[in-house]
Amino acid sequence: MMRWTGTHHVPRRRSPRKTPVQIWQGNALPAADGSGPGIHMSDRYELFLTCPKGLEGLLAEEATALGLQETREHTSAIRGSADMETAYRLCLWSRLANRVLLVLKRFPMKDAEDLYHGVLDVEWQDHLESDGTIAVEFSGHGSGIDNTHFGALKVKDAIVDKLRTPDGERPSVDKINPDLRVHLRLDRGEAILSLDLSGHSLHQRGYRLQQGAAPLKENLAAAILIRAGWPRIAAEGGALADPMCGVGTFLVEAGMIAADIAPNIKRERWGFSAWLGHVPALWRKLHDEALARAEAGLAKTPSWIRGYEADPRLIQPGRNNIERAGLSDWIKVYQGEVATFEPRPDQNQKGLVICNPPYGERLGDEASLLYLYQNLGERLRQACLNWEAAVFTGAPDLGKRMGIRSHKQYSFWNGALPCKLLLIKVTPDQFVTGERRTPEQRQIERENPVEVEVVERKLNKNGNPIKPEPVVVEQARLR
C-alpha cells in the first residue's frame, strides 16, 4: 500500500496579536463600511472564487457541495458566504477555482482619494505585521482610476501608511511570495477589497513541472473530466484512456478524482500562511483529514488509466508528472499513434476515452488535422465500441469529421479561445453514414431535378438503362 505524505508550511514566527481580527458574524455579508465584531469560529465571510470563463456553473455546484452558501454566479467567478472552515476546505479541495478571495470591505468610491481612504480605514494591524510583505492586484477601471498600476499603488500606499511605525518600520512589496496578497476590484463605482487566501493560482497543483507546447490548465482539464462524467465512471470501476495525452494532465486529474485526492494537498505555501487571521489548528485538522482520504483512496484497487502519445519527447516528462502526483501505480503512459490506438483494460471494462486533439491553433495544416480527426473517429468506432468519449476541441467543424454523433456539447474557453466539449456514446446507432452534401449541392439538386434524372438513366455498354444509384442521404449531423 502506498503511504501518502504531505507537508505543512510553517510561517515565520509572529508576535502575539493584540487586537481581534475584524470579520463578519452571522449570515449577513459585510456592511459597506467594513464594520464587524471580533473573530469567532461561527463568523461568516463573503468569498469570491474566480475561475476560467465558462466554468462558473460547475464551480458553483462544486463550491456549494463543499459548504459555500448563498452562491451566486458572475462572469469568471462566483460569490457566497462561508465560515473559516469552509474557506479552508475550498482552498484545499476545489478542482475548478483559480483563487479564493476573502472580502474585507466594500465601499463606494468616486476618485483616487476615496480609494486611498477606504483602504486606509481597514485595521491592517489585524491582518499583517508592520515588517511583513505585501503584493497588490487591481482590476477594473473608472472613478478616476483608468490605470490598474496606479490603482494598485494607491492601495499599497494606504496599507503601508496604516502600518508604518514611529521608528519607520513598514511593510515592503514582494510580488512573488508575499505574506499577504491583497486584491481590489473596481466594479461600477464600488470597490471590493479582498485577501487572496490561495496565494498562487489553485490550478498550479505542483505536479506539472514539465509540459508540452500547448497544455490545458489543470482546473480546465478537471472541469472537462467532470462534464464528461468521469467521477461516475470511476466510481463504477470504469477505465480511462487518452490517445493524445501529451504530458498527462487529463490522466493525473482523472487519477486524483478516482483516488479521492485533494488537488492542492501538496501545496506548502498559501495566501493565508502568514495572515494574522489564520487558524492553524483548524487548517491542520482539514489537511490531516485530506491526507487520510488520499491514503484510503490509494489503497483501493487502482483505476485503469492509460495514456498514449505519438511524440517520444513527451513520454518521460509525462511519466515524471505522474510520479510527482504520487500516481505511478495508477497511471501508465506509452508511445503510440492514434492510428493504432486500442485500449485494452485488464478486466475488459468499458470507460471513457478523453482527448484534446490539435485544432489549428496548436499543430499542422488543415489537411493533416482532417486526417487526424478522421483517424480518431475510425479508432473509436473500431476499438472502443460501447465506451463513452469526450473530445475537447477549438474546431468543432473538424469534430464532425469523426463520423460519430455527439449527444451533448458544452462551451468552454481555453484562455481566449472558444472551445467545445463533444460528448459521444460510441454505439453503432450514433455512427454517421454517407457523404455529407454541402448546402450548395442540395440547392443544385433542387433547382435541376431533370438533369439529375438524366444522369441517373445513362445506358450501360449493352444499351440497357443503368439502374439508378440509391440517393445518399445525410442521416445525422454532429450537434
C-alpha positions as a printed Julia matrix, in Angstrom:
479×3 Matrix{Float64}:
   0.0    0.0     0.0
   1.32   3.42   -0.92
   1.73   5.76    2.03
   0.57   9.29    1.28
   2.63  12.05    2.84
   2.19  15.77    2.88
   3.81  18.84    4.37
   2.67  21.91    6.23
   4.13  25.31    5.56
   5.27  26.96    8.78
   5.23  30.77    8.57
   7.91  32.83   10.22
   7.32  33.47   13.91
   4.99  36.34   14.68
   4.5   38.44   17.78
   1.22  37.81   19.65
  -1.83  39.53   18.19
  -3.06  42.35   20.42
  -6.42  43.05   18.79
  -9.05  40.74   17.24
  -9.42  40.34   13.51
 -12.43  42.19   12.13
 -14.68  39.79   10.22
 -18.38  39.33    9.72
 -20.65  37.5    12.15
 -23.96  35.83   11.39
 -25.4   35.07    7.96
 -25.21  38.59    6.55
 -22.5   39.75    4.18
 -20.18  42.55    5.42
 -21.54  46.06    5.69
 -20.41  48.66    3.19
 -18.39  50.48    5.84
 -16.45  47.32    6.68
 -17.6   47.21   10.31
 -17.85  43.9    12.14
 -17.25  42.26   15.52
 -14.32  40.13   16.67
 -13.46  36.65   15.42
 -15.45  33.53   16.3
 -15.46  30.11   14.64
 -19.06  30.75   13.53
 -18.25  34.07   11.84
 -19.2   34.35    8.2
 -17.05  35.66    5.38
 -18.03  36.84    1.96
 -15.95  34.87   -0.54
 -15.24  35.36   -4.23
 -13.94  32.35   -6.16
 -12.5   33.1    -9.59
 -12.34  30.58  -12.42
 -11.81  30.31  -16.18
 -14.68  31.66  -18.24
 -17.33  29.04  -18.81
 -16.73  27.14  -15.56
 -18.99  29.3   -13.36
 -21.88  26.83  -13.19
 -19.67  23.85  -12.45
 -17.74  25.81   -9.83
 -20.97  26.92   -8.15
 -22.05  23.27   -7.86
 -18.67  22.21   -6.51
 -18.4   25.08   -4.02
 -21.94  24.52   -2.75
 -21.12  20.86   -2.15
 -18.06  21.99   -0.17
 -20.16  24.25    2.05
 -20.43  27.64    0.34
 -23.83  29.27    0.96
 -25.84  31.96   -0.84
 -23.94  31.08   -4.0
 -24.26  33.44   -6.97
 -22.6   33.31  -10.37
 -20.69  36.15  -12.03
 -18.52  36.28  -15.14
 -15.43  34.12  -14.44
 -16.32  34.0   -10.73
 -18.86  33.02   -8.12
 -19.57  34.54   -4.72
 -21.13  33.32   -1.49
 -20.74  33.23    2.28
 -18.86  30.73    4.41
 -17.17  30.19    7.74
 -13.4   29.82    8.05
 -13.53  26.03    7.87
 -15.36  26.16    4.54
 -12.93  28.78    3.22
 -10.02  26.45    4.01
 -11.89  23.48    2.52
 -12.45  25.38   -0.72
  -8.74  26.16   -0.97
  -7.82  22.54   -0.4
 -10.5   20.72   -2.39
 -11.66  22.94   -5.24
 -10.61  21.38   -8.53
 -12.04  24.25  -10.58
 -11.27  27.58   -8.87
  -8.32  29.81   -9.65
  -8.43  31.85   -6.44
 -10.36  32.1    -3.19
 -10.76  35.75   -2.18
 -11.99  36.77    1.27
 -13.78  40.12    1.14
 -12.61  42.57    3.82
 -14.66  45.55    2.79
 -16.89  47.08    0.14
 -17.07  50.83   -0.22
 -18.25  53.38   -2.78
 -15.58  55.46   -4.48
 -15.68  58.45   -6.77
 -11.98  59.13   -7.14
  -8.47  58.08   -6.1
  -8.8   59.77   -2.69
 -11.88  57.7    -1.89
  -9.87  54.64   -2.83
  -6.97  55.6    -0.57
  -9.11  56.42    2.46
 -11.36  53.4     2.0
  -8.31  51.11    2.2
  -6.72  53.17    4.98
  -9.78  52.68    7.2
  -9.2   48.92    7.44
  -7.48  47.75   10.64
  -4.49  46.31    8.8
  -2.68  45.51   12.06
  -5.23  42.69   12.45
  -4.01  41.13    9.21
  -0.29  41.85    8.78
   2.78  42.66   10.86
   4.38  46.03   10.26
   7.5   44.31    8.86
   5.52  41.95    6.62
   5.41  41.82    2.83
   2.51  42.53    0.51
   1.52  42.29   -3.12
  -1.46  44.17   -4.57
  -3.54  43.2    -7.58
  -6.02  45.71   -9.0
  -8.71  45.08  -11.6
 -11.38  47.26  -13.17
 -11.41  50.93  -14.09
 -13.47  54.08  -13.67
 -13.99  56.56  -10.8
 -10.82  58.34  -11.82
  -8.77  55.11  -11.93
  -8.04  54.32  -15.55
  -4.69  52.63  -14.92
  -4.55  49.44  -12.85
  -0.93  50.1   -11.88
  -1.9   53.48  -10.44
  -4.82  51.87   -8.58
  -2.54  49.2    -7.1
  -0.09  51.89   -5.93
  -2.86  53.77   -4.1
  -3.91  50.58   -2.31
  -0.31  49.79   -1.4
   0.3   53.33   -0.11
  -2.73  53.15    2.15
  -1.67  49.81    3.68
   1.92  50.96    4.19
   0.83  54.27    5.74
  -1.52  52.44    8.13
   1.18  50.04    9.33
   4.19  52.39    9.4
   5.61  52.53   12.95
   7.11  55.63   14.67
  10.61  54.27   14.12
   9.94  53.96   10.35
   9.3   50.22   10.09
   6.79  49.45    7.33
   5.69  46.62    5.04
   7.61  46.04    1.85
   6.49  44.74   -1.53
   7.13  41.15   -2.59
   5.36  40.31   -5.84
   6.37  36.63   -5.81
   5.78  35.24   -2.29
   4.23  37.95   -0.12
   2.9   37.4     3.37
  -0.37  38.95    2.25
  -1.76  39.2    -1.26
  -4.4   41.94   -1.5
  -6.87  42.25   -4.33
  -9.06  45.23   -5.14
 -11.77  45.01   -7.78
 -13.46  48.16   -9.0
 -16.96  47.47  -10.27
 -19.31  50.32  -11.32
 -18.19  52.73   -8.64
 -17.86  50.15   -5.87
 -14.5   48.98   -4.54
 -14.31  45.37   -3.32
 -11.22  44.85   -1.15
 -10.17  41.23   -0.56
  -7.42  38.99    0.77
  -6.26  36.21   -1.54
  -6.31  33.05    0.58
  -4.97  30.85   -2.21
  -1.68  32.64   -2.89
  -0.6   31.3    -6.26
  -3.44  30.23   -8.55
  -5.07  26.99   -7.44
  -4.66  25.44  -10.89
  -0.96  25.11  -10.07
  -1.11  21.74   -8.3
   2.66  21.31   -8.16
   2.98  18.11  -10.19
   3.28  19.59  -13.69
   6.8   20.94  -13.76
   7.26  19.72  -17.35
   4.76  20.45  -20.08
   4.25  20.44  -23.82
   3.75  23.33  -26.2
   0.02  23.9   -25.58
  -1.09  22.35  -22.29
  -4.53  22.68  -20.74
  -4.61  24.27  -17.32
  -5.24  21.72  -14.63
  -8.57  23.16  -13.48
  -9.87  23.27  -17.06
  -8.85  19.62  -17.5
 -10.68  18.76  -14.26
 -13.8   20.6   -15.47
 -13.77  18.66  -18.74
 -13.48  15.37  -16.86
 -16.39  16.3   -14.59
 -18.58  17.32  -17.54
 -17.66  14.06  -19.27
 -18.95  12.04  -16.3
 -15.61  10.66  -15.12
 -16.49  10.78  -11.38
 -19.46   8.48  -12.09
 -17.48   6.2   -14.41
 -14.61   5.92  -11.93
 -17.0    5.11   -9.06
 -18.45   2.31  -11.21
 -14.97   0.84  -11.8
 -14.63   2.1   -15.36
 -11.42   2.77  -17.29
  -9.97   5.9   -18.88
  -7.74   6.3   -21.91
  -6.26   9.37  -23.6
  -4.91   8.68  -27.12
  -3.13  12.07  -27.29
  -2.07  12.5   -23.67
   0.79  14.99  -24.04
   2.38  15.28  -20.58
  -0.58  13.66  -18.84
  -2.75  16.45  -17.46
  -6.05  14.62  -18.1
  -4.52  11.44  -16.69
  -3.34  12.97  -13.42
  -6.54  14.93  -12.83
  -8.54  11.76  -13.52
  -6.36   9.8   -11.11
  -6.8   12.35   -8.32
 -10.59  12.28   -8.77
 -10.68   8.46   -8.76
  -8.39   8.18   -5.72
 -10.18  10.96   -3.76
  -7.04  13.1    -3.53
  -7.47  16.8    -2.76
  -6.0   18.68   -5.74
  -3.9   21.02   -3.6
  -2.91  18.61   -0.86
   0.81  19.03   -1.62
   0.83  22.82   -1.65
   3.23  24.1     1.0
   2.58  27.83    0.97
  -0.8   29.52    0.95
  -2.05  33.05    0.86
  -3.2   32.63    4.48
   0.03  31.08    5.8
   1.3   34.37    7.26
  -2.1   36.07    7.64
  -2.75  37.06   11.26
  -6.31  35.78   10.94
  -5.08  32.27   10.1
  -6.3   29.47   12.42
  -3.51  26.83   12.2
  -5.27  24.18   14.29
  -8.35  24.27   12.07
  -6.23  24.08    8.93
  -4.2   21.13   10.28
  -7.43  19.24   11.05
  -8.72  19.65    7.49
  -5.34  18.84    5.97
  -4.98  15.7     8.09
  -8.46  14.59    7.01
  -7.45  15.07    3.37
  -4.27  13.03    3.9
  -6.32  10.2     5.42
  -8.76  10.25    2.49
  -5.89  10.17   -0.02
  -4.24   7.24    1.75
  -7.53   5.33    1.8
  -8.14   6.13   -1.87
  -4.73   4.96   -2.97
  -5.16   1.73   -1.0
  -8.06   0.75   -3.26
  -7.61  -1.28   -6.41
  -6.25   1.28   -8.88
  -8.43   2.53  -11.7
  -7.19   1.52  -15.17
  -5.9    4.83  -16.56
  -3.69   4.84  -19.66
  -2.23   7.49  -21.92
  -0.73   7.23  -25.4
   1.44   9.86  -27.06
   2.98   9.92  -30.54
   5.77  12.37  -29.65
   8.56  10.43  -27.9
   9.89  13.66  -26.35
   6.78  13.92  -24.16
   6.75  10.39  -22.74
   9.27  10.86  -19.92
   8.01  14.33  -18.9
   4.52  12.84  -18.65
   5.76   9.98  -16.51
   7.65  12.42  -14.28
   4.5   14.48  -13.74
   2.56  11.33  -12.83
   5.25  10.31  -10.35
   5.23  13.76   -8.71
   1.47  13.41   -8.27
   2.0   10.09   -6.47
   0.01   8.13   -9.06
   2.6    5.91  -10.75
   0.78   2.77   -9.58
  -2.45   4.01  -11.19
  -1.39   5.6   -14.46
   0.78   4.3   -17.3
   1.91   6.16  -20.41
   3.06   4.57  -23.67
   4.26   5.82  -27.02
   1.67   5.22  -29.71
  -0.05   6.76  -32.73
  -3.74   7.49  -32.91
  -3.97   5.13  -35.88
  -3.06   2.17  -33.63
  -4.96   3.28  -30.51
  -6.75   0.35  -28.88
  -7.36   0.45  -25.12
  -7.4   -3.0   -23.52
  -8.32  -2.75  -19.81
  -7.23  -5.73  -17.75
 -10.82  -6.65  -16.82
 -12.28  -5.74  -20.23
 -14.23  -2.93  -18.58
 -15.54  -0.05  -20.64
 -14.98   3.56  -19.71
 -14.1    6.98  -21.06
 -11.85   7.98  -23.95
 -10.89  11.62  -23.48
  -8.59  13.79  -25.55
  -7.72  17.3   -26.6
  -6.73  16.96  -30.27
  -4.82  19.72  -32.05
  -7.13  22.25  -33.67
  -5.1   24.56  -35.85
  -4.03  26.86  -33.05
  -1.67  24.13  -31.91
  -0.49  22.0   -34.8
  -0.39  21.39  -38.51
  -2.34  22.43  -41.57
  -5.99  21.71  -42.3
  -5.31  18.56  -44.31
  -3.27  16.88  -41.57
  -5.82  17.88  -38.94
  -8.67  16.5   -41.04
  -6.8   13.19  -41.35
  -6.17  13.14  -37.59
  -9.84  13.64  -36.67
 -10.95  11.05  -39.22
  -8.41   8.63  -37.78
  -9.66   9.3   -34.26
 -13.25   8.61  -35.28
 -12.24   5.4   -37.01
 -10.37   4.12  -33.94
 -13.29   4.99  -31.67
 -15.69   3.03  -33.91
 -13.38   0.05  -34.31
 -11.61  -0.24  -30.94
 -13.87   1.49  -28.39
 -17.35   0.17  -29.04
 -19.71   0.88  -26.11
 -17.25   3.28  -24.5
 -18.04   6.94  -23.86
 -15.86   9.6   -25.46
 -15.14  13.25  -24.71
 -13.36  15.32  -27.36
 -12.32  18.85  -26.39
 -11.7   20.97  -29.45
 -11.37  24.53  -30.63
 -12.5   23.39  -34.09
 -15.96  21.77  -33.77
 -16.2   21.51  -37.57
 -13.27  19.13  -37.5
 -15.09  17.14  -34.83
 -17.83  16.48  -37.35
 -15.33  14.56  -39.48
 -15.06  11.78  -36.88
 -18.26  10.2   -38.18
 -19.96   9.84  -34.77
 -22.76  11.99  -33.41
 -22.24  13.86  -30.17
 -25.22  13.65  -27.84
 -24.16  16.75  -25.87
 -21.94  19.77  -26.42
 -20.62  22.19  -23.81
 -18.95  25.55  -24.42
 -15.64  26.33  -22.71
 -12.83  28.82  -23.1
  -9.21  27.72  -23.32
  -7.64  31.05  -22.49
  -9.03  33.44  -25.11
 -10.01  30.62  -27.49
 -13.65  29.46  -27.54
 -13.86  25.66  -27.48
 -16.43  22.89  -27.46
 -16.57  19.66  -25.49
 -18.21  16.96  -27.6
 -19.67  14.08  -25.56
 -20.15  10.88  -27.52
 -21.6    7.43  -26.87
 -19.64   5.06  -29.08
 -22.51   2.84  -30.21
 -23.48   1.88  -33.78
 -26.7    3.89  -33.68
 -24.57   7.02  -33.23
 -22.35   6.38  -36.25
 -22.81   8.74  -39.19
 -23.04   7.06  -42.59
 -22.95   8.5   -46.09
 -21.27  11.51  -47.56
 -22.38  14.92  -46.38
 -23.64  17.23  -49.09
 -22.99  20.94  -48.88
 -25.9   23.42  -48.93
 -24.78  24.41  -52.44
 -25.05  20.79  -53.62
 -28.54  20.47  -52.19
 -29.62  23.72  -53.88
 -28.35  22.49  -57.27
 -30.3   19.24  -56.83
 -33.48  21.18  -56.04
 -33.05  23.55  -59.0
 -32.08  20.88  -61.54
 -34.17  17.75  -60.9
 -34.37  16.85  -64.6
 -30.64  17.0   -65.05
 -30.18  14.65  -62.15
 -32.73  12.25  -63.66
 -30.86  12.21  -67.0
 -27.62  11.35  -65.32
 -29.27   8.51  -63.44
 -30.66   6.94  -66.66
 -27.41   6.55  -68.55
 -27.06   3.35  -70.55
 -24.52   0.62  -69.94
 -22.3   -0.89  -72.68
 -25.08  -3.3   -73.7
 -27.53  -0.47  -74.27
 -29.59  -1.2   -71.19
 -30.52   1.53  -68.7
 -28.19   1.73  -65.76
 -30.0    1.09  -62.5
 -30.03   4.35  -60.54
 -27.7    4.56  -57.6
 -29.53   4.99  -54.28
 -29.58   8.6   -53.21
 -27.09   9.2   -50.43
 -28.98  10.8   -47.58
 -27.34  12.77  -44.83
 -28.69  10.86  -41.85
 -27.24  12.83  -38.98
 -25.25  15.82  -38.01
 -22.91  16.3   -35.09
 -24.76  18.53  -32.65
